[in-house]
Amino acid sequence: MVSVVPGKRTEAKVHQLVQDFKERTVGRLPNLLTSDEYAPYKAAIFAAYAVEQPQPRTGRPGRPRKPKKVLPKGLKYATVHKEREGSRVKKVTTRVVFGSKRAVLAALAVSLVSAAVNTCFVERHNGSDRNRNRRKVRKTCCFSKDWDVHEAMTYFTLYCYNFCWPVRTLRVEVADGKYEPRTPAMAAGLADHVWTIQEWVTYPAFKRKRDP
C-alpha cells in the first residue's frame, strides 16, 4: 500500500491521492495505472504527471505560443467498467484512457501479477482492511465516533500491513514443503524480516521534504 488518503472519495481527495503517490514514487512512471471509471482520476493523473512542452514558432508576428501541457509518452492508464444485474457482475470491459492499447498490452505482458486490466487487487485489499479494522465493517457497532480517531486507525491498519502482516501469496519456498513468510515490505525490498507491531510503532518517523 503506497498511498492512503482517508475520507469520502471526492475530486479533491483523488487529486491529493494521485499527487501523494507521485511524490512517494519520486515521479517514476508506473508500468500501468488502472482504476474504475470514477471521472476525477483522469484529470488528477493529467494534473500530476503532465509536463510543459514548448510550442514551435509559427513565423508570424506576435507573441510566441505558450507551452502546452502533455503527458509523458510512457504513461499508460486504463479503466474497468462493470455491468451488473442486481448485485451480480455480468460483464467486465476495459478502456484505455492514456497511452495506446498496444502499450497497455505490452505492460500486461511483462507484469508479474496480472494478465488483464482489473481492480481486483485494491478490492481484495479493501476486504483485508475491513477484516483488520472493525470500524469499517458494514453494519457494525464498532463504527468510529470521532473522525480523528478514525483517520488515525486508517493509517495504522493500512501502513502496518506493509511491514507486519505476512501475506500468504507472497511467501517463498525455502525447502521441501517449508515456506518463508513475507510481508509486502519484504517483497518490495524494504525489509528483511516480519516486523512486530511494537517495532513498527516505535520506529523513528521522518517527515518527507517537499519540493518548493
Stockholm file with secondary structure:
# STOCKHOLM 1.0

chainA/1-212         MVSVVPGKRTEAKVHQLVQDFKERTVGRLPNLLTSDEYAPYKAAIFAAYAVEQPQPRTGRPGRPRKPKKVLPKGLKYATVHKEREGSRVKKVTTRVVFGSKRAVLAALAVSLVSAAVNTCFVERHNGSDRNRNRRKVRKTCCFSKDWDVHEAMTYFTLYCYNFCWPVRTLRVEVADGKYEPRTPAMAAGLADHVWTIQEWVTYPAFKRKRDP
#=GR chainA/1-212 SS CCCCCCSCCCHHHHHHHHHHHHHHTTTCCCSCEEECSCTHHHHHHHHHHCEEECCCCCSSSSCCCCCEEECCTTCCEEEEEEEEETTEEEEEEEEEEESCHHHHHHHHHTCSSCSSCCCHHHHHHHHHHHHHCGGGSSSCTTCCSSHHHHHHHHHHHHHHHHHHCCCGGGCEEEETTEEECCCHHHHTTSCSSCCCHHHHHTSCCCCCCCCC
#=GC SS_cons         CCCCCCSCCCHHHHHHHHHHHHHHTTTCCCSCEEECSCTHHHHHHHHHHCEEECCCCCSSSSCCCCCEEECCTTCCEEEEEEEEETTEEEEEEEEEEESCHHHHHHHHHTCSSCSSCCCHHHHHHHHHHHHHCGGGSSSCTTCCSSHHHHHHHHHHHHHHHHHHCCCGGGCEEEETTEEECCCHHHHTTSCSSCCCHHHHHTSCCCCCCCCC
//
